[in-house]
Amino acid sequence: MADSLSLVPLRNLEEELGLERSELLLLLRKHKIETVHKGLRTYVSRDAVIGIKPDPISEAVNPDEINGALTVVKIEPNANDGSPGWNEATQFAQLRLLRERLDLLLLCADRGICLESGELAALLGLRRVAARQQDANGAYFDRYGMRFRKQQQPGHRTGWQVVAISDKND
């Protein structure tokens, strides 16, 4: 291994030659110059890069001239391979989130938890919550097989009691 005085960081070499890192690495590979790694830094021997100059005509290294330097693999999705597409994956994720929200609402109904309007709107995917129906017990609305009954809470805040609707109650 060369001593540290004869090593040049790739960053300095990039600035000297006016090349991007990828172009510099291709140029080094073209001239079969080995790099030295120390920690997270990459160096090359000063003696090995003395005569290297970028090609003034092309201003860049042609990757076709370097055998095995770059490999590009283009993968086209196949509709017949049986794997779900992105649309199906997105739809599955949305359904899973809906199920989790419904589970939370059922938990609130079972435990008698009263939700604030903003929390309920977020769980139901609504912009705002508004009671559409009225009965003797107050304002309410039904959604997803549950009844959401409006309740006044201390401090002039509106809460919503979640009640699961069963066939016996109707």
C-alpha positions as CSV (number, residue, x, y, z in Angstrom):
1,M,0.0,0.0,0.0
2,A,1.3,3.5,-0.8
3,D,2.2,5.8,2.0
4,S,-0.3,8.6,2.8
5,L,1.9,11.4,1.3
6,S,1.6,9.9,-2.2
7,L,-2.2,9.5,-2.1
8,V,-4.6,12.0,-3.5
9,P,-8.3,12.1,-2.4
10,L,-10.8,11.7,-5.2
11,R,-12.4,15.0,-4.3
12,N,-9.2,16.9,-5.0
13,L,-8.7,15.0,-8.3
14,E,-12.3,15.9,-9.3
15,E,-11.6,19.6,-8.8
16,E,-8.3,19.4,-10.6
17,L,-9.7,17.6,-13.7
18,G,-13.2,19.3,-13.5
19,L,-15.0,16.0,-13.6
20,E,-18.0,14.6,-11.7
21,R,-17.3,11.6,-9.4
22,S,-18.9,9.1,-11.8
23,E,-16.8,10.4,-14.8
24,L,-13.7,10.3,-12.7
25,L,-14.3,6.7,-11.6
26,L,-14.9,5.7,-15.2
27,L,-11.7,7.4,-16.3
28,L,-9.8,5.6,-13.5
29,R,-11.2,2.3,-14.6
30,K,-10.4,3.0,-18.2
31,H,-6.7,3.6,-17.2
32,K,-6.8,0.6,-14.9
33,I,-5.9,2.6,-11.8
34,E,-6.7,1.1,-8.4
35,T,-8.3,3.1,-5.7
36,V,-7.3,2.9,-2.0
37,H,-10.0,3.1,0.7
38,K,-9.2,4.4,4.2
39,G,-12.2,4.7,6.4
40,L,-14.9,6.5,4.4
41,R,-12.5,8.2,2.1
42,T,-11.2,7.0,-1.3
43,Y,-7.7,7.8,-2.6
44,V,-5.6,7.1,-5.6
45,S,-1.8,7.1,-5.9
46,R,-0.4,10.4,-7.1
47,D,2.1,8.6,-9.4
48,A,-0.7,6.7,-11.1
49,V,-2.7,9.9,-12.0
50,I,0.1,12.2,-13.2
51,G,-0.5,11.7,-16.9
52,I,-4.3,11.4,-16.8
53,K,-6.2,14.1,-18.5
54,P,-9.9,14.0,-19.6
55,D,-10.5,13.8,-23.3
56,P,-10.9,17.4,-24.5
57,I,-13.1,16.4,-27.5
58,S,-15.8,14.5,-25.7
59,E,-15.5,16.2,-22.2
60,A,-16.7,12.9,-20.8
61,V,-15.7,9.3,-20.8
62,N,-17.7,7.1,-23.1
63,P,-19.0,4.2,-20.9
64,D,-19.1,1.9,-24.0
65,E,-15.3,1.9,-24.1
66,I,-15.0,0.3,-20.7
67,N,-15.7,-3.4,-20.6
68,G,-17.9,-4.3,-17.6
69,A,-17.8,-0.9,-15.9
70,L,-21.5,-0.3,-16.0
71,T,-24.4,-2.8,-16.2
72,V,-27.9,-1.5,-16.8
73,V,-30.7,-3.8,-16.2
74,K,-34.2,-2.8,-17.3
75,I,-37.0,-4.8,-15.7
76,E,-40.4,-4.5,-17.4
77,P,-43.4,-5.5,-15.3
78,N,-45.1,-8.6,-16.5
79,A,-48.9,-8.7,-16.1
80,N,-48.9,-12.5,-16.1
81,D,-46.4,-13.1,-13.3
82,G,-49.1,-13.3,-10.6
83,S,-47.6,-10.5,-8.4
84,P,-49.9,-7.7,-7.4
85,G,-49.4,-4.4,-9.2
86,W,-48.9,-1.0,-7.5
87,N,-52.6,-0.2,-7.9
88,E,-53.6,-3.4,-6.1
89,A,-51.1,-2.8,-3.4
90,T,-52.4,0.7,-2.9
91,Q,-55.9,-0.5,-2.8
92,F,-55.0,-3.2,-0.2
93,A,-53.2,-0.6,1.9
94,Q,-56.3,1.6,1.9
95,L,-58.6,-1.3,2.8
96,R,-56.3,-2.2,5.7
97,L,-56.3,1.4,7.0
98,L,-60.1,1.4,6.8
99,R,-60.2,-1.8,8.8
100,E,-57.9,-0.3,11.5
101,R,-60.1,2.8,11.7
102,L,-63.2,0.6,12.1
103,D,-61.5,-1.4,14.8
104,L,-60.8,1.8,16.7
105,L,-64.4,2.9,16.4
106,L,-65.6,-0.4,17.6
107,L,-63.2,-0.2,20.6
108,C,-64.6,3.3,21.4
109,A,-68.1,1.9,21.2
110,D,-67.2,-1.1,23.5
111,R,-65.5,1.1,26.1
112,G,-67.9,4.0,25.9
113,I,-65.2,6.5,24.8
114,C,-66.5,9.9,23.7
115,L,-64.6,11.4,20.7
116,E,-64.1,15.0,19.9
117,S,-65.3,16.2,16.5
118,G,-61.9,16.4,14.9
119,E,-60.9,12.9,16.1
120,L,-64.1,11.5,14.8
121,A,-63.8,13.3,11.4
122,A,-60.3,11.9,11.0
123,L,-61.4,8.3,11.8
124,L,-64.3,8.6,9.4
125,G,-62.4,10.3,6.7
126,L,-64.7,13.4,6.8
127,R,-63.9,17.1,6.5
128,R,-66.3,17.9,9.3
129,V,-68.9,16.1,11.4
130,A,-72.5,17.2,11.3
131,A,-75.5,15.4,12.8
132,R,-78.2,14.9,10.1
133,Q,-80.9,13.2,12.2
134,Q,-82.7,14.1,15.4
135,D,-84.7,11.9,17.9
136,A,-85.8,12.2,21.5
137,N,-82.2,11.6,22.8
138,G,-80.6,14.3,20.6
139,A,-78.8,14.7,17.3
140,Y,-77.0,11.7,15.7
141,F,-75.9,10.2,12.4
142,D,-75.2,6.7,11.2
143,R,-72.2,5.5,9.3
144,Y,-70.4,2.1,8.9
145,G,-73.1,0.3,11.0
146,M,-72.5,2.6,14.0
147,R,-74.4,5.5,15.4
148,F,-72.6,8.6,16.5
149,R,-74.6,10.6,19.0
150,K,-73.8,14.2,19.7
151,Q,-73.1,15.1,23.4
152,Q,-72.2,18.4,25.0
153,Q,-69.1,18.2,27.1
154,P,-67.9,20.6,29.8
155,G,-66.3,23.8,28.3
156,H,-68.7,24.2,25.4
157,R,-67.0,21.3,23.5
158,T,-68.9,18.8,21.4
159,G,-68.3,15.1,21.8
160,W,-69.6,12.1,20.0
161,Q,-70.6,8.9,21.7
162,V,-70.1,5.8,19.4
163,V,-72.7,3.2,19.6
164,A,-72.6,0.0,17.6
165,I,-76.0,-0.6,15.9
166,S,-77.3,-4.1,16.2
167,D,-80.4,-5.6,14.5
168,K,-82.2,-5.8,17.9
169,N,-82.1,-2.0,18.4
170,D,-83.7,-1.2,15.1
